[in-house]
Amino acid sequence: MITTLYLLATTFSLVGLLYYRRRFNMQLSLCVLVDVLALTLLMHLGGGLRSGLGVLLLVNLAGAGLVGQGRLVLFYAALATLAALAEQSYRAIVSDIEMVDFFQAGLYSAGFFAVAISARLLAQRVITNEELARQRGVELKNQTLVGQRVIEEMQDGVLVLDRTGWVKQHNPRAEQLLGLGDPSERKLVNYSTELARGFSYWCEHSSRESVLVRAPASGMQLRARFIATDSSERDVLVFLEDMGRLQEQARQLKLAALGRLTANIAHEIRNPLSAINHAGELLSEECSDQTTKRLLRIILDNAQRVERIVSDVLELGRRDRAYREQIDLRLALPILVEEYTLKEKMDAGVVQFEFLGLAVLYFDRSHFHQVLWNLLGNALRHSQGKPGSIRIKAGDAGDGWVDLHVIDDGKGIDDSLREQVFEPFFTTHSRGTGLGLYIARELCEANGARLELTDSESGADFYISGRTIE
């Protein structure tokens, strides 16, 4: 009868714990109370503590100590102790027992407290270790996410290879450089035989030298560095650097240093140059000899040419000071061209316009004036100078971009010179400085735009591709 009731009470307690998860301490206390009462009755019917059923109370207290909280664990031990002493006292009243039975009850009582306290201390240690492991797991996850993000955003390609040359992992940049595709064919030799040979040589000699290879998929020249790891599988890290990007960075640094140097030199040249110009003009006013006048004219012409070079160099030094705004090309271009035609004293009909869409360009206004001035000068110099010889086309290119074309009807630019026209100090004109197109491209890049030379039916077609909004 007692065991049946105990089974029903235990089943009811389990159902309550599964479907009603509130007030856990109260539920646990009721379960311990039921366990103590049921086991105490069974122990009494079995002959007291000598029956051995008191050990089950130790098991229950150990379980309650592991999941219980605070002082409730001591309350459970005290409850079991009172039940055991009460059963022993009742047995002593109704029948004769030996004194050793009370000593056994005392040992059980001490055991109840010892087991409950030990279980509670063990539970606290487990909880502390669990919280520490959770925190370490969160930190590890955060570090993994940060590391993964860093690797994904790296400009260099990263590969993880095993010792057989199998590509186990890679970042998106490596996929672009090598053209990694089907995961079932990710053998290094399938993407670059040169890189595979370099990897084999490194595995045999453990060389620290970089390997220069060319990726067949992208055609880029790459520098590969192999680094061993301490992983259990002895994986190898491969860092791939785009040599073209490195060379471009070196070129930009060189040009920046050269720009600072030339700007400083230009400031120093301008003062004596102004003195030369002023002295030459004074001498030309007082001189009557034709030979001397011709020589003075040569001096003044070359001094003016040096002055233009100095002005261009100083303008290049101001490329980073861009204050961009939206420029309505329909309004700005006619005004700018009118100023240019008045300065160069050419016919107004030489330049014709064609607009498509809104034609709004987001650009620094002074930079835009300088760029168009250079492009118009270049177009006028190579055109036939007839009405309509220079055409300016401006129109929307879609996705927030606008294109501006300056087209002339000259002979055009030879294919062998197309790569050199934007280089500094390259010119095909005897009186040119060779800085006009170079400065124009630099100013466009400073405003987030591009200046390119494209094919045209006749003459040269220089076009600016820029944003309409920021």
Residue pairs with C-beta under 8 A, 6 or more apart in sequence:
2 38
2 41
2 42
2 45
3 42
5 38
6 34
6 38
6 42
9 34
9 38
10 31
10 34
13 27
13 30
13 31
13 34
16 27
17 27
20 27
25 68
25 69
25 72
28 64
28 67
28 68
28 72
29 72
29 75
29 76
31 64
32 60
32 61
32 64
32 76
32 79
33 79
35 57
35 60
36 57
36 60
36 76
36 79
36 80
36 83
37 83
39 53
39 54
39 56
39 57
39 60
40 57
40 83
40 84
40 86
40 87
42 53
43 49
43 51
43 53
43 54
43 84
43 87
44 87
44 90
44 91
46 53
48 87
48 88
48 91
48 97
48 101
49 84
49 87
49 88
49 101
49 104
49 105
49 108
50 101
50 104
54 84
54 108
57 80
57 83
57 84
57 108
57 112
58 108
58 111
58 112
58 115
60 80
61 76
61 77
61 80
61 112
61 115
61 116
61 119
62 115
62 116
62 118
62 119
63 119
64 72
64 73
64 76
64 116
64 119
65 73
65 76
65 115
65 116
65 117
65 118
65 119
65 120
65 122
65 123
66 119
66 120
66 122
66 123
67 123
68 76
68 120
68 123
73 116
73 117
73 119
73 120
74 113
74 116
74 117
76 116
77 112
77 113
77 115
77 116
77 117
78 113
80 109
80 112
81 108
81 109
81 112
81 113
84 105
84 108
84 109
84 112
85 105
85 109
88 97
88 101
88 102
88 105
91 97
91 101
92 101
92 102
151 158
151 171
152 171
152 172
154 171
154 173
155 173
155 242
155 245
156 173
156 239
156 240
156 241
156 242
157 170
157 171
157 173
157 174
157 175
157 176
157 177
157 178
157 222
157 238
157 239
157 240
157 241
158 170
158 171
158 173
158 174
158 237
158 238
158 239
158 240
159 167
159 169
159 170
159 174
159 178
159 188
159 237
159 238
159 240
160 167
160 168
160 169
160 170
160 235
160 236
160 237
160 238
161 167
161 168
161 188
161 199
161 235
161 236
161 238
162 168
162 233
162 234
162 235
162 236
163 203
163 233
163 234
163 236
165 187
165 188
165 189
165 196
165 199
165 200
166 186
166 187
166 188
167 180
167 186
167 187
167 188
167 191
168 235
170 178
170 180
173 240
174 180
174 240
176 218
177 215
177 218
177 220
177 222
177 240
177 242
178 191
178 192
178 195
178 215
178 217
178 218
178 240
179 191
179 215
179 216
179 217
179 218
180 186
180 191
188 195
188 196
188 199
189 196
191 215
191 216
191 217
192 213
192 214
192 215
192 216
194 211
194 213
194 214
195 211
195 213
195 215
195 222
195 224
195 238
198 211
198 213
198 224
198 226
199 226
199 236
199 238
201 207
201 211
202 211
202 226
202 236
203 236
206 228
210 223
210 224
210 225
211 223
211 224
211 225
211 226
212 221
212 222
212 223
212 224
212 243
213 221
213 222
213 224
214 220
214 221
214 222
215 222
220 242
220 243
220 244
221 242
221 243
221 244
222 240
222 241
222 242
222 243
223 240
223 241
223 243
223 246
224 238
224 239
224 240
224 241
225 238
225 239
225 241
226 236
226 237
226 238
227 236
227 237
227 238
227 239
228 234
228 236
228 237
229 235
229 236
229 237
259 313
259 316
259 317
260 317
262 313
262 316
263 313
263 314
263 316
263 317
266 310
266 313
266 314
267 314
269 306
269 310
270 307
270 310
273 303
273 306
273 307
273 310
276 299
276 303
277 300
277 303
277 304
277 307
280 296
280 299
280 300
280 303
281 300
283 292
283 296
284 293
284 296
284 297
284 300
287 293
287 296
305 431
305 433
308 433
309 433
309 435
312 433
312 435
312 436
312 439
313 435
315 370
315 439
316 435
316 438
316 439
316 442
319 367
319 439
319 442
319 443
319 446
320 446
322 364
322 367
322 446
322 447
323 364
323 365
324 362
324 363
324 364
324 447
324 448
324 470
325 362
325 363
325 364
325 365
326 360
326 361
326 362
326 468
326 469
327 360
327 361
327 362
327 363
327 365
327 368
328 358
328 359
328 360
329 355
329 359
329 360
329 361
329 394
329 402
329 404
330 355
330 359
330 394
332 365
332 368
333 353
333 372
333 392
333 394
334 353
336 369
336 372
336 373
337 351
337 353
337 376
337 392
338 348
340 373
340 376
341 347
341 348
341 350
341 351
344 377
344 380
346 380
346 385
347 387
349 387
349 388
350 380
350 383
350 385
350 386
350 387
350 388
350 389
350 390
351 376
351 390
351 391
351 392
352 387
352 388
352 390
352 391
352 392
353 391
353 392
353 393
353 394
354 391
354 392
354 393
354 394
354 395
355 393
355 394
355 395
356 393
356 394
356 395
356 396
357 395
357 396
357 402
358 396
358 402
358 468
359 394
359 395
359 396
359 402
360 402
360 468
361 368
361 394
361 402
361 404
361 449
361 464
361 466
361 467
361 468
362 447
362 448
362 466
362 467
362 468
362 469
362 470
363 447
363 449
363 466
364 443
364 446
364 447
367 443
367 446
367 447
368 447
370 439
370 440
370 443
371 440
371 443
371 444
371 451
371 464
372 406
374 436
374 437
374 439
374 440
375 406
375 440
375 462
376 390
376 406
377 436
378 408
378 436
378 437
378 460
378 462
379 390
379 406
379 407
379 408
379 410
379 459
379 460
379 462
380 390
380 408
381 429
381 432
382 408
382 410
382 411
382 459
382 460
383 389
383 390
383 408
383 409
383 410
383 459
384 409
384 410
386 409
388 409
389 408
389 409
390 406
390 407
390 408
390 409
391 405
391 406
391 407
391 408
392 404
392 405
392 406
392 407
393 403
393 404
393 405
393 407
394 402
394 403
394 404
394 405
395 402
395 403
396 402
396 468
397 403
397 465
400 467
400 468
400 469
401 465
401 466
401 467
401 468
402 465
402 466
402 467
402 468
403 463
403 464
403 465
404 463
404 464
404 465
404 466
405 461
405 462
405 463
406 461
406 462
406 463
407 456
407 459
407 460
407 461
407 462
408 459
408 460
409 458
409 459
410 458
410 459
410 460
411 459
412 456
412 458
412 459
412 460
413 421
413 453
413 460
417 428
418 453
420 426
421 437
421 453
422 437
422 438
422 441
422 451
422 453
423 434
423 438
424 434
424 435
424 438
425 433
425 434
425 435
425 438
426 434
426 438
427 433
427 434
437 451
437 462
440 451
441 451
444 450
444 451
444 464
444 466
445 451
447 466
448 466
448 467
449 464
449 465
449 466
449 467
450 464
450 465
450 466
451 462
451 463
451 464
452 462
452 463
452 465
453 460
453 461
453 462
454 461
454 462
454 463
455 461
